[in-house]
Amino acid sequence: MPIFDPEQIQVANGHFIGGTLQSQAGAGIAVARPSDGKVYAELPLAGEALVDAAAENAWRTWKNSDWARCAPRDRARVLRRWADLVEADAPRLGVLEALGSTRPVRDAIAWDVPFTAEGLRFFAEYADKLGGEVAATRHDNFGMVVAEPYGLIGAITPWNFPLVMVSWKVGAALAAGNAVLLKPSELTPFSCLRLAELAVQAGVPAGIFNIVQGDGRTTGDAITRHPLISKMTFTGSTRTGAAIMSACALHGPKPVTLELGGKSPQLVFDDARDLDKVAATIAGAITGNAGQVCVAGSRLIVQRRVAGVLVERIQALFAAHRPGATWDEDATLPPIISRPQADRIDGIVERAEAAGGSVRCGGRIVDGGCGGAYYLPTLIEGVDGANPAVREEIFGPVLTVQTFDDEEEGLALAAHESYGLAAGVHTADIGRAMRAVRKLEAGTVWVNRYGRSADFVIPTGGYHQSGIGKDLGRQAVEANLRFKSVLMDIALP
């Protein structure tokens, strides 16, 4: 049963510059609804000239407004008002999010919007708590380390959690006193426009948070190279992150925060006490958002003695999912973001089979009854470390299964040649858990759970090709500050 009629939803479309929505004539980008594949808007493409105008506007606003110079508590009050407005707007924001993304409307309203609001509140509380320090110097010197905003931050956000990712990038940057020029994904470009409108209503000076629409090749590249942008933050693929880092080195140099790809293991030892809970955790970590999550737990590594029963229980949970549109209240498996992405997932599964893997369940695309591309939750057994399904980030509901006999072997299998974003460990032995935490090369390790809580103080970010720097936590705000050293002679003449 549909919760809303997608044909009746109107979206604001354009760039958001200087506090106003600006339309643009000319060639654009067709934007399709993932749930049914229908094109519902044509997105304007910001070229270099428009990016330059948006950056100039944001920079000029930052220089001339009191945003960076005001009392930090005043900045915090504005961000808290913004969070309140976001939370109150949950029904509208949730529908906008569900319409054009892979986020089911009930989840968008109940989780994404409140999580976005709480993230803004968290960053608001850091606005007056990172001011630098007094340095230890000679008695006739006075030394300070002063924290200052960069000025203008460039942000590029992904399509899998559009609202949440904007709050992570923009909330931290604004709390530190910066302006932001944002390019959302061209696949999910509209809910962030409503966030920007609410920011201005809350008191963020018009121009401090600007949005330009477009693709990565043209718009994203122009943002990354722009001389007024002093730092970049990006979440997305490792390949794109490397290109952004290279451009920042050549056109700066300027610092970057990158949250990139993952191929995260879920390591299960045979002393795990509640296999039903473990099975539900593992299944949820790969079927949530249809596996389109950077930290998705896509590699099950399970001790041999419990492997058979655990895999059976996971398979039963996979089979219970019902594909359907994000506006269908009965659906439990959302769509893949696009047909090309679904075909890519299917291609990796086919190559995994050709390399010796055995598909136990799933392994195919269905239309969900409404024309979109849905990938059935898939289990692949009989794989080794060289198998494409183990080596490559799939970004879909595909779980590989590998077994081990002892702790050393399990930890060796959990290591990955490229990625180190997250990992899960399931065991009743606290000593074993801590040994695993120390051994696993991942930016986040969850023990007897898998996935974030609402504790925004815990940062997220990866090792190796999974990224540089952190989102969330104190570290996210610090990444939007630069530090100036000051030394004064104070001895009497």
N, C-alpha and C positions, 0 to 999 in steps of 0.2 A: 504493500500500500504506500503510495507516495506521500511524503510529508509536505512537499511543496511541488508546484508545477513549474518546471524549469523554463517553459515557454513564456511565463508571466513575469519573470525576473528581469528587470532592467539594470544594466551596469553602467556606472560612470566610466568614461573611457578617455584617456588622454594622458598628458604629462601634468605633474603637480609642481609648479614653480612659483615661488613668491607667494604662496598661500592660495593660489587659484588653479583650477583645472583648465588646462590649455589643450584644445584640439589641434590637429595638424592635418593638412591636406596632403595628398600624394600617396604613393605606394605604401602599403602596410603589411602586417603579418596576420594571416588567418589564425584565429584562436578557436580551438574545438573543445567541446565538453568531453572529458574522458569517459564519462558514464555511457554516452550514446554515440560518440564520435561526430556529433553535429557541430558545424561551425556556427558560433553565436556572436562573434565580434571580429572586427578587423583592427588590429593594434597599430597605432602609429609608430614609425621607426625613427628614433632620434639619431640624427647624424652628428658629425663632429661639430657643426655650427651650433646646433641646439644644445648639445652637451656643454659646449663652451659657455653659452648663455646661462644655462642652469648653474654651472659651477661659479661663474662670475656673480650671479645673484646670491648664491649661498655664501660665498666668500665675503662679498660686500656686506651682507646682513650680519655675518659673524663679526666683522670688523667694527660695524657701526652700532650694533645693538648691545645691550647689557648682558647678553646670554653668558658669555665667558667671564664677565667682570662682576656680575651680581653676587650677592651673598649666596654661597652654595645651598643653604637651606631654602632660599627662594626658588632656586632651580629644582630642588627636590619637591617642593610643594606643587610646582607645575607638572612634574612627571607623575606625581600621585594623582592629581586631578585628571591627567590623561588616562591613567589606569582605571580610575572610577568611570570615566566616560566609555572606555572600551568595554568594561564589564557590563554596564547598563545597556550597551548596544549589542549584546550577545545574539539575540535573535536575528538581527539584520546581518551582522558580521558572519554568523554561522552559516546562513544561507548563501551569502556571497562566496564564502570559502568552499562550501560543498558544491556549488554550481559548477565551478570551473577547475576543481582540483580532485584529488583522490580521497579527500577527507569526508567520511560519512557525516551528514548534517547533525545527527545526534551527538557524535563525538566532537564535532567542531564547536557546538554550543556548550556541551558539558565539560570538555577538556581543553580544546585549543584556545578558545577565547579567554577563559579564566586563567590558563597558564600564561598567556600573553600578558594579561593585566598584572598578574603576580610578578612576572619577570620585570616589568616596568617599575613596580613598587620596590623590588629588590635593588635595582640599580639606583633608584632615587635615594635610597638610604645610604649609598656610598658617596653621594655627591659631596658631602662635607667631612668625609673620613679619610681621604687620601690627599693630604696637603703637603707632603714632604717631611723633612726632619732637620733637626739641628745636628751638625756634625761635631765629632770630638776633635778639637784643635788645641793649639797652644793657648795659654791664658790670655795672651795679648792679641789673639785673632778671634774672629767670629765666623763660623762656617755654617752655611745652610745648603740643603738640597731642596729646591723648589719645584713642585709639580705644576705643569702647565699643559693646557690642551694643545693638540697639534694645529687645530684650525678647521680644516675641511677634510672629512673622512669619506672615502669612496667605498660603497658597499654593494656587493652583488649577492643576491639571495637565491636559494634553490626553489624548486616547485613542490617538494614533497610535504613541507609544513610551512606554507607561505606566511601566515600571520606570526607564528612562533619565531621563525627565523628573523623576521623584521625586528621583533622586540629584542632579540639577542644582540643584533648588530647595532640598531639605532638607539636602543635604550642605554647601552653601555657608553656609546659615543656621546650622547647628549648629556648624560649624567656627569661626564668628565668635562663638559663645557664646549664641546665641538659642534660644528654644523655637519650635516650628512647629505651626500648626494647618492641616492639609491637607484640601482637598476634591479627590479624584481625579475624573476624568470618570465620570459615571453609566453610560457605555457600557462602561468597562473598570475596574471598581472593586475588583477582588479581589487582584491580585498585590501591590499596595502594602501590604495588611494583613500579608502574610508578611514584607515588608521591615520593617514596624514591630515585629513580634514579634522578628525577628533583632536589631534595634537594641537592644531591652531586654535580650536575652540578652548582647549585647556590652558592656553597662554604661551605655548611655544611660539616665538616670533616667526611670522610668515617669512619663509626663505631659509630658516635654519634647517628644515627638513624638506628637501626637494626630491622629486622622483622623475626620472626619465625612463620611457619605455623603449624597448628594442631588443635586439639579439646580442649575443656575445661578440660576434665577429666585428660588428660595427660599433654599437653603443657601448658595450662592455669594454672594448679595447680603447675607445676614446676616453672613457672615465679613467681607466688604469694609467693612461699616458698623460693625463692632463696635469700641467705644471702647478695648478693651484691645489691639487689634492696631495696631501702630505702623508697619507697612510691608506692602505687598502685592506678590506676584510672580505672574505669570500668563503662560501660553503658550496661544495659541489665535487666534481670529478677530479681525480688526481691529475689527469692530463691537462684540464683547464687551469687548475691551480698552478701547475708548473709554468704554463704560458703566462699567467698573471705575475708570478714571481719574477720571471725573466723580464717582462716589460717593466716591472717596478725597478729592477736593477738598472735597466738601460735608460729609463726616463725618470730619474731621481738622483741617486737611489732613494727608495722610500720603503719603510717597513710594511710587513704584511702579516695578517692573521689568516690562516688557511685551515679549515676543517674539510678533509678530503675523503677519499674512499676507504672502505673497510671490508674485511673478510673475517669477521669475528668468530672465534670458537666458543662453544659451550661445552665445557669439560665436566663430565659426570663420572664420579667415582662410585664404586659398588656399595659404599657405606651410606649413601644418600638415603635418608629415612623414609621419605614420603614420595614414592615414584609417581603417584598421580599428580602431586603438586609440581614435581620436576617436569613431567610431561606437559602439563598446562603452561608452565613458564617457557619451556623450549618452543612449544608450538606457537604461543603468542608472540615470541620474539622474532619469528620469521613470517608469520601471517599478518601481524599488525601492519596496517597501511599496505597490505599485499606485498610485504617485504621491501617496500620502497623507503627504506630507512638506512641512513649511513651506518648506524651501529647494529643493524640487524644481525642476530645470531645465526649465521648461515652455515656453520660447520659444527655438527654434533660429533663430539669425540667422547665415546662412552666405554667404560670398562666392560670387558667381554661378558662377565658373569650376569650383568643386568641388561645387556644390550637388547636381547630378543624381546623381553617384556616391555622395556621402555619404548622401543620403536613401534611395537604394536599399539601402544596407548597413544603415541603421537599420531600414528596413521588414523586411528579412530577420530581423533580431534580434527585432523585435516579433513576427513570425509564429511564432518558435520557442517562445514562452511557452505553458505549459500551465496553465490555471486549475485551482485545486483547494484543498481545505481546508487549514488551517494544520497539521493533523496528517497530511497526505498527503505522504510523503517524495518523491514524484515530481512534485509540483506546483511550479511556478516563479512563478505569479502569484497572490498572495493575494486575498482578497475585499475588496470595498468595505465599510466599517464597517457600513452599513445600507442597506436598500432605498431609503428616501427620499433618502439621499445619492447612491446610484447613479442614481436618477431625476433628481436635480439635475444631475449630470454630463451625462447624456444630453440634458437640456433645453438646456444651454449649447451642446453640440455641434450640436443641431438649429438653434439660433439662429445659430450660426456659419455653418452652411450657408446659411441664409436670407439672411445678410448677404454672401454671395458666396464663402465658403470652400468648398473641395473636400476631402472626406474620402477620403484615399488608401487607408487601411486602418483596420480596427477600427470604432469608432463605434457599438457596440451592447453591450447587457447580455446575459450568458449566466449559467446557473445553476451552472456548474462541475461539474455532475454530482452535486451534493449539496444543492441547494436554496438556496444563498446567492446574493448578487448580485455578479457579477464583471464588470468592464468591460474589454473587449479593448483592448490598447494601440492608440492612435489617432494618426494623422498627419493634420494639416489644412494644406493648402496654399492659396495664393491669398488670403491674409488681409492686412489692413492694420491700422494701429494702432487703428482704431475698432471692429474686429471683437470681439464678446463673448469669443471664445476667447483673444484677446490681452489684453484689458482686465481680465477677471475671473479671480480665483483659482478654479481648477476643483477642485483637490485630488483628482485622479484621473490615470490614465495617458494624458494627452492632450498631445501636442506640436504646437505650431504652427510653421510654417516660413515665414520671410521671407528674401529675398535682398538683397544689396547689391553695389555695384561698388567702392567705395573705403572707406578707413578712417573718414573723417569720416561717411559715410552709415551705416556699420555701427554706430558708436558712438551715432549719433542714434537708430537703431532700437532699440538696447539700452536706452535710457532709458525709464522708465515713469512715467506721470502720477501714480501713487499709491504704488507699492511700491518698496522698496529694501533687500531682505533679503540677497540673495546674487547672484553673477554668476560665470560661467565664461568664460575666454578661452583659445583654442587657437591658438597661433602659434609659429613657430620664431624670431621676431625679438624679442629681449629689449627693444629700444627700443620697439617697438610694444606689447609686453606692458605695459611700465611706463607708457606713455602711456594705455593703456586703464585700468590700475589707478587712475591719477589722475583720469581722466575719469568713470568709472562711479560713480554715487551709490548705493553698496550697502555694507552693514555688513561683508560678507565677499566677497572676490574670490579665486577659485581660478584658477590659471594652469596649463594643460596637465594638469588633473585636475578632478574635480568631486565635492566631498563632504569631510567631515571625516576627519581621521586620529585617532589616539589621543593627539594632543598637546593635552591639556586646557588647556595654558597659553594657547592661542589663543582669545580670547573670541568669542562669537557674539551677534549682535543686529543690528537693522535701522535703516535711515534712513526718514524720512518716515512713512507709515502702516504701516510694518513694525515699529514698536516704539520703545521707549525703554529705555536701559540695556543691560546685557550679562549673559548667562549664560556660565559657564565663565571660565577665566582668573583672574588676580588681581582683575580688576574685579568679578567675581561676588561674591567674599568682601567686598571693600570696600563693595559696595552693601548689605551686611548689617551695616555698622558706621556709627555716627555719631561725629562728631569734636568733642571738647570743647577749647576753648582755655583755657589757664591762664597767668596772668601774676603773678609774685611780685616784690615788692621785697626785695632781699637786702642792701642797703647797711647798713653799720654805723650805729647811732644816733649 
